[in-house]
Amino acid sequence: MPLAAVKYSRGMFIFPSAQPAPHRSFSEEVAALNRYFGGLKSGGNAYVIGDPARPGQKWHIYYATEYPEQPMVNLEMCMTGLDKKKASVFFKTSADGNTTCAKEMTKRSGISEIIPEMEICDFDFEPCGYSMNAIHDSAFSTIHVTPEDGFSYASYEVMGFDATALAYGELVKRVLRSFGPSEFSVAVTIFGGRGQAVTWGKKLDADVYDCNNMVEQELPGGGLLIYQSFSAAEDVVVAGSPKSVLHCFERENMENAAPVKDGKLANLLCWEEEDAMEEKDGVLVE
Ligand SMILES: C[S@@+](CC[C@H](N)C(=O)[O-])C[C@H]1O[C@@H](n2cnc3c(N)ncnc32)[C@H](O)[C@@H]1O
């Protein structure tokens, strides 16, 4: 089967100096990707986008394609500073000694309700951590959770779904209810034009979160990437989250360290989608 296209994307590493080659820098990653994919018709295209005033919230994308892509929408969310109580669901043994498994984590976290039709294959790590892959028709979704205190992180990705049947703001709200992050980013990649992507081509707005930054970037093959980053509004309660099990990294600088907001957040989540797009500069090309 010939290769049609490749996309590699990531936010910031929480422990950059712990990354092995070729992940020690984005330039090194791009050089490695180009060795495999640089020969595709578009060539390798690398972008670092975000607000230069917020170096901790950059988004990195590498994209190469042989053909114009089929219409498609893809959502990627990166969440840090998870709510203490919500993060504790992803520890196998709770403070009172009860043990749990991946199936229970899927249910108790609300992950099973994000897209209820999805068939989920979930996995729990010892002593904590969670991953799942899910499918429904042509849609695919994946979640990875690192619940440890100080560097808690969750990622959510979904693609191949019917953009007219799923509302952007509603889906993001359900994801945020599962994790209650203090900071998060959303990257929506659209192929086939903003028109067919309906709500997914619009700006996301949130009551409880301030949008720090919004960037649009065109991709080869007719693609459009819309990136936004958010921080919980100042007046939300600050709390901690369960303790680290990765002691080797405790003294490292964390690019994404941020206060964690407690239970209040989920109740306050109330989203609206705006009709008008807001455009900002700030596209960096490496
Ligand atoms: C869910 S895994 C996901 C790792 C994956 N690289 C990602 O983020 O896409 C990360 C969580 O599992 C825990 N964990 C336990 N054993 C692990 C292992 N052998 N490999 C990776 N993570 C492990 C980590 O402490 C962390 O909380």
The ligand as a Gaussian input file, in Angstrom:
#p B3LYP/6-31G(d) Opt

LIG

0 1
 C       -0.826000       6.129000      30.264000
 S        0.869000       5.954000      30.042000
 C        0.985000       6.788000      28.511000
 C        2.356000       6.901000      27.975000
 C        2.363000       7.308000      26.526000
 N        3.729000       7.489000      26.109000
 C        1.586000       8.559000      26.184000
 O        1.492000       9.520000      26.965000
 O        1.070000       8.615000      25.104000
 C        1.545000       7.088000      31.203000
 C        1.129000       6.784000      32.630000
 O        1.302000       5.412000      32.904000
 C        2.251000       5.244000      33.982000
 N        3.071000       4.058000      33.691000
 C        3.235000       2.998000      34.526000
 N        4.017000       2.070000      33.940000
 C        4.346000       2.548000      32.722000
 C        5.110000       2.036000      31.648000
 N        5.732000       0.862000      31.716000
 N        5.244000       2.793000      30.541000
 C        4.633000       3.989000      30.447000
 N        3.875000       4.522000      31.418000
 C        3.730000       3.811000      32.557000
 C        3.031000       6.533000      34.059000
 O        3.528000       6.742000      35.356000
 C        1.967000       7.531000      33.653000
 O        1.117000       7.845000      34.722000

